[in-house]
Amino acid sequence: MSTRCVRQDALADLADIPATSRWVRNGDVRLHVLDYGGSGVPLVVLPGITSPAITMDFVARELRDLVRPVVVDVRGRGLSDSGETYSLQDYASDTLAVLDGLPGIGTDPLLLGHSMGARIAAVAATLRPLRGTVLVDPPMSGPGRGPYPTTLAAFLGQLAEAQRGTDADEVARAWPRWPRREQELRARWLSSCDPEAIRATHEGFEAEDFFDTWPSVPTPATLMYGADSPVVTAEGAEEAAKTNPGASMTEIPDAGHMVFWDNPPAALSLLRECLGAMT
């Protein structure tokens, strides 16, 4: 069994989050979500490969007047169970379980995914009707394409630091542009990630082609990407625009792959515009 650890000081962070912990089951896997409540259109948020739900709190907080954010601890992260497998179909099945099993989500929610979460959102959007889908900097690596720019060794090295006991200063060496609070949350929560989930997901970045799904994602759909992202390059953005011409493309200035962390004001402003057009 893979080693996972949720630190006590990480659990204490939940006291400062304006959200309610809720649980949904997909077969044997229990999934934890942070529900920010409100009467707006539900927005289900799927974070990236090493991002438990709480690390998206600063995004969810800025959207509460517009939508009802519901942020998922993807299987193998945060407080959700680990799984036997971690394919895109597994993750999409979990997402459907949240959409269909969480009270008040309704028949036409919005879906937002960042990085790994964007890949999951793309698959889920082809499996059931949605009000709209926003994909943020989805990995465009895959068979016959370039590799994902962050190596598996780098991810596992960061996880090993977290399991050993890291702090915000050490996180800042890898992510110097991030707001201090986000560096602190990553330091406390990264050890909750299952190394097998990270390993299998990273392998999927190489084995599962985003462009097998993207052309079938229904509109309204928006693909947001960092102007300086090594994950969605200019060539990748051009291919995405051509292969799903009904979708909108939005470039976020002065941002790499971690768009919300790199340039929060611009990324959140553009996201609000996008969601406002869908609600």
C-alpha positions as a printed NumPy array, in Angstrom:
array([[  0.   ,   0.   ,   0.   ],
       [  1.285,   3.47 ,  -0.907],
       [  2.293,   5.83 ,   1.88 ],
       [  0.071,   8.865,   2.416],
       [  0.026,  11.29 ,   5.313],
       [ -2.41 ,  14.083,   6.155],
       [ -0.662,  16.289,   8.69 ],
       [ -2.543,  17.567,  11.709],
       [ -1.676,  21.156,  10.846],
       [ -3.054,  20.485,   7.36 ],
       [ -6.357,  19.289,   8.796],
       [ -6.443,  22.444,  10.91 ],
       [ -6.423,  24.475,   7.67 ],
       [ -9.985,  23.269,   7.073],
       [-11.167,  25.43 ,   9.976],
       [-10.279,  28.532,   7.943],
       [-11.955,  27.419,   4.714],
       [-15.473,  28.809,   4.071],
       [-16.646,  25.452,   2.744],
       [-18.341,  22.326,   4.022],
       [-16.72 ,  18.913,   3.675],
       [-18.997,  16.482,   1.855],
       [-18.518,  12.903,   0.728],
       [-19.564,  10.936,  -2.344],
       [-18.93 ,   7.27 ,  -3.044],
       [-18.   ,   5.799,  -6.423],
       [-17.957,   2.067,  -5.831],
       [-15.322,   1.409,  -3.196],
       [-13.738,   4.855,  -3.523],
       [-14.901,   7.561,  -1.116],
       [-14.44 ,  11.034,  -2.566],
       [-14.121,  14.178,  -0.475],
       [-15.228,  17.572,  -1.792],
       [-15.223,  21.124,  -0.445],
       [-18.642,  22.688,  -1.051],
       [-18.639,  26.491,  -0.841],
       [-22.416,  26.688,  -0.958],
       [-24.604,  29.472,  -2.252],
       [-27.484,  29.692,  -4.691],
       [-25.427,  30.081,  -7.855],
       [-24.943,  27.581, -10.633],
       [-22.798,  24.705,  -9.302],
       [-19.202,  24.74 , -10.549],
       [-17.363,  21.464,  -9.959],
       [-13.594,  22.074,  -9.844],
       [-10.99 ,  19.393, -10.63 ],
       [ -7.417,  20.283,  -9.561],
       [ -4.084,  19.105, -10.936],
       [ -1.814,  16.116, -10.408],
       [ -0.431,  17.137,  -6.979],
       [ -3.1  ,  19.608,  -5.897],
       [ -5.547,  18.561,  -3.176],
       [ -8.848,  20.45 ,  -3.154],
       [ -7.808,  22.946,  -0.486],
       [ -5.036,  24.307,  -2.698],
       [ -7.755,  25.722,  -4.988],
       [ -9.425,  27.567,  -2.112],
       [ -8.118,  30.95 ,  -3.231],
       [ -9.751,  30.399,  -6.63 ],
       [-13.054,  29.174,  -5.202],
       [-13.319,  32.109,  -2.782],
       [-13.173,  34.587,  -5.662],
       [-16.075,  32.897,  -7.461],
       [-18.622,  32.545,  -4.649],
       [-20.648,  35.577,  -5.747],
       [-20.919,  34.116,  -9.242],
       [-21.278,  30.331,  -8.807],
       [-21.421,  27.619,  -6.145],
       [-17.88 ,  26.204,  -6.186],
       [-17.465,  22.521,  -5.318],
       [-13.789,  21.496,  -5.317],
       [-12.929,  17.797,  -5.538],
       [-10.139,  15.917,  -3.814],
       [ -9.387,  13.737,  -6.834],
       [ -8.831,  10.08 ,  -5.908],
       [ -5.433,   9.583,  -4.342],
       [ -5.231,  13.184,  -3.113],
       [ -6.307,  15.08 ,  -0.028],
       [ -8.949,  13.256,   1.988],
       [-10.277,  11.079,  -0.841],
       [ -9.447,   7.384,  -0.959],
       [ -6.745,   5.96 ,  -3.141],
       [ -7.9  ,   3.782,  -6.013],
       [ -6.841,   0.55 ,  -7.609],
       [ -6.19 ,   2.364, -10.911],
       [ -5.842,   5.936, -12.12 ],
       [ -6.856,   6.145, -15.771],
       [ -8.746,   9.07 , -17.273],
       [-11.818,   6.835, -17.323],
       [-11.433,   6.197, -13.581],
       [-11.165,   9.905, -12.866],
       [-14.08 ,  10.731, -15.176],
       [-16.215,   8.08 , -13.458],
       [-15.435,   9.708, -10.098],
       [-16.436,  13.083, -11.533],
       [-19.771,  11.738, -12.715],
       [-20.313,  10.278,  -9.242],
       [-19.842,  13.769,  -7.786],
       [-22.08 ,  15.392, -10.398],
       [-24.849,  12.849,  -9.929],
       [-24.464,  12.052,  -6.235],
       [-23.935,  15.379,  -4.506],
       [-27.206,  17.058,  -3.471],
       [-28.084,  20.243,  -5.29 ],
       [-25.736,  19.86 ,  -8.245],
       [-28.675,  19.558, -10.65 ],
       [-28.753,  18.601, -14.285],
       [-26.628,  21.356, -15.831],
       [-23.573,  22.201, -13.706],
       [-20.396,  23.842, -14.892],
       [-17.106,  21.944, -14.89 ],
       [-13.664,  23.514, -14.416],
       [-10.413,  21.577, -14.547],
       [ -6.781,  22.645, -14.267],
       [ -3.935,  20.566, -15.756],
       [ -4.738,  16.909, -14.971],
       [ -8.181,  18.147, -13.953],
       [ -8.656,  19.681, -17.4  ],
       [ -8.012,  16.32 , -19.023],
       [-10.531,  14.719, -16.675],
       [-13.076,  17.463, -17.357],
       [-12.736,  16.946, -21.105],
       [-13.596,  13.261, -20.815],
       [-16.434,  13.873, -18.353],
       [-17.919,  16.526, -20.652],
       [-18.33 ,  13.923, -23.39 ],
       [-20.235,  11.567, -21.062],
       [-23.103,  13.73 , -19.771],
       [-24.715,  17.122, -20.51 ],
       [-23.175,  20.154, -18.832],
       [-23.939,  23.859, -18.814],
       [-20.351,  24.505, -19.862],
       [-16.757,  23.359, -19.492],
       [-13.575,  25.319, -18.786],
       [-10.252,  23.564, -19.345],
       [ -7.195,  25.353, -17.964],
       [ -3.779,  24.465, -19.398],
       [ -4.446,  20.769, -20.119],
       [ -1.37 ,  18.6  , -20.733],
       [ -1.072,  18.125, -24.493],
       [  1.614,  15.47 , -24.336],
       [  0.761,  12.001, -25.557],
       [  1.778,   9.271, -27.995],
       [  3.898,  10.74 , -30.752],
       [  4.014,  14.129, -29.042],
       [  6.573,  15.8  , -26.837],
       [  6.941,  14.668, -23.221],
       [  5.24 ,  16.379, -20.328],
       [  7.712,  19.107, -19.311],
       [  7.845,  18.218, -15.584],
       [  9.448,  14.826, -15.071],
       [  8.044,  12.107, -12.854],
       [ 11.28 ,  12.253, -10.851],
       [ 10.665,  15.932, -10.106],
       [  7.128,  15.242,  -8.865],
       [  8.25 ,  12.332,  -6.707],
       [ 11.168,  14.354,  -5.38 ],
       [  8.791,  17.098,  -4.227],
       [  6.556,  14.44 ,  -2.659],
       [  9.533,  12.935,  -0.822],
       [ 10.341,  16.386,   0.595],
       [  6.748,  16.687,   1.811],
       [  6.802,  13.217,   3.378],
       [ 10.068,  14.055,   5.12 ],
       [  8.605,  17.345,   6.333],
       [  8.845,  20.479,   4.191],
       [  7.962,  24.123,   4.691],
       [  6.933,  27.112,   2.613],
       [ 10.527,  28.262,   2.128],
       [ 11.453,  24.955,   0.491],
       [  8.332,  25.043,  -1.673],
       [  9.266,  28.575,  -2.727],
       [ 12.486,  27.296,  -4.276],
       [ 10.436,  25.369,  -6.823],
       [  7.541,  27.858,  -7.061],
       [  8.983,  31.32 ,  -6.264],
       [  6.143,  33.31 ,  -7.848],
       [  3.356,  31.79 ,  -5.766],
       [  1.599,  33.757,  -3.025],
       [  2.97 ,  32.834,   0.401],
       [ -0.28 ,  31.256,   1.586],
       [ -0.306,  28.914,  -1.406],
       [  3.289,  27.886,  -0.711],
       [  2.292,  27.125,   2.885],
       [ -0.747,  25.06 ,   1.857],
       [  1.318,  23.025,  -0.59 ],
       [  3.916,  22.362,   2.112],
       [  1.263,  21.014,   4.46 ],
       [ -0.914,  19.112,   1.986],
       [  1.396,  17.591,  -0.636],
       [  2.102,  14.534,   1.545],
       [ -1.596,  13.611,   1.223],
       [ -0.951,  12.624,  -2.402],
       [ -0.523,   8.948,  -3.234],
       [  2.764,   8.327,  -5.098],
       [  1.043,   5.622,  -7.156],
       [ -1.582,   8.148,  -8.237],
       [  1.141,  10.577,  -9.28 ],
       [  3.097,   7.875, -11.094],
       [  0.092,   6.483, -12.966],
       [ -1.206,   9.926, -13.876],
       [  2.159,  11.041, -15.189],
       [  2.338,   7.883, -17.3  ],
       [ -1.119,   8.77 , -18.591],
       [  0.173,  12.165, -19.704],
       [  2.399,  10.224, -22.112],
       [ -0.012,   7.397, -23.03 ],
       [ -3.4  ,   9.173, -23.242],
       [ -3.739,  11.837, -25.951],
       [ -5.751,  14.94 , -25.021],
       [ -6.618,  15.408, -28.685],
       [ -8.447,  12.077, -28.761],
       [-11.101,  13.751, -26.591],
       [-10.877,  17.49 , -27.139],
       [-12.601,  17.629, -30.563],
       [-15.66 ,  15.94 , -29.009],
       [-16.008,  18.289, -26.028],
       [-19.368,  20.045, -26.522],
       [-19.72 ,  23.786, -26.475],
       [-19.891,  26.057, -24.638],
       [-16.315,  25.231, -23.806],
       [-13.3  ,  27.42 , -23.143],
       [ -9.637,  26.452, -23.136],
       [ -7.575,  28.834, -21.022],
       [ -3.789,  28.678, -21.126],
       [ -0.761,  30.53 , -19.868],
       [  1.006,  32.737, -22.371],
       [  4.32 ,  31.319, -21.137],
       [  3.146,  27.767, -20.487],
       [  5.456,  24.914, -21.502],
       [  2.424,  22.589, -21.328],
       [  0.165,  24.401, -23.805],
       [  2.582,  25.798, -26.336],
       [  1.656,  28.181, -29.148],
       [  1.524,  25.179, -31.465],
       [ -0.689,  23.291, -29.04 ],
       [ -3.076,  26.227, -28.722],
       [ -3.269,  26.506, -32.502],
       [ -4.071,  22.799, -32.83 ],
       [ -6.725,  23.065, -30.113],
       [ -8.387,  25.99 , -31.886],
       [ -8.479,  24.087, -35.175],
       [ -9.71 ,  20.766, -33.808],
       [-12.604,  22.212, -31.772],
       [-13.489,  25.411, -33.628],
       [-16.652,  26.018, -31.597],
       [-14.672,  26.378, -28.379],
       [-13.22 ,  29.643, -27.115],
       [ -9.502,  30.131, -26.547],
       [ -8.277,  32.475, -23.804],
       [ -4.612,  33.309, -23.235],
       [ -3.593,  34.423, -19.734],
       [ -0.718,  36.94 , -19.834],
       [  2.425,  36.614, -17.75 ],
       [  1.577,  33.084, -16.622],
       [  3.083,  29.663, -17.073],
       [  1.316,  26.354, -16.492],
       [  0.205,  27.251, -12.933],
       [ -1.856,  30.132, -14.215],
       [ -3.852,  30.96 , -11.068],
       [ -0.724,  30.869,  -8.906],
       [  1.52 ,  32.698, -11.396],
       [ -0.794,  35.616, -12.146],
       [ -3.843,  35.484,  -9.862],
       [ -5.451,  38.838, -10.8  ],
       [ -5.439,  38.242, -14.561],
       [ -6.279,  34.54 , -14.384],
       [ -9.192,  35.038, -11.988],
       [-10.528,  38.008, -13.909],
       [-10.517,  36.102, -17.191],
       [-12.053,  33.051, -15.511],
       [-14.866,  35.185, -14.113],
       [-15.557,  36.58 , -17.573],
       [-15.672,  33.085, -19.   ],
       [-17.983,  31.722, -16.297],
       [-20.176,  34.814, -16.44 ],
       [-20.884,  34.102, -20.089],
       [-21.959,  30.531, -19.193],
       [-24.212,  31.288, -16.224]])
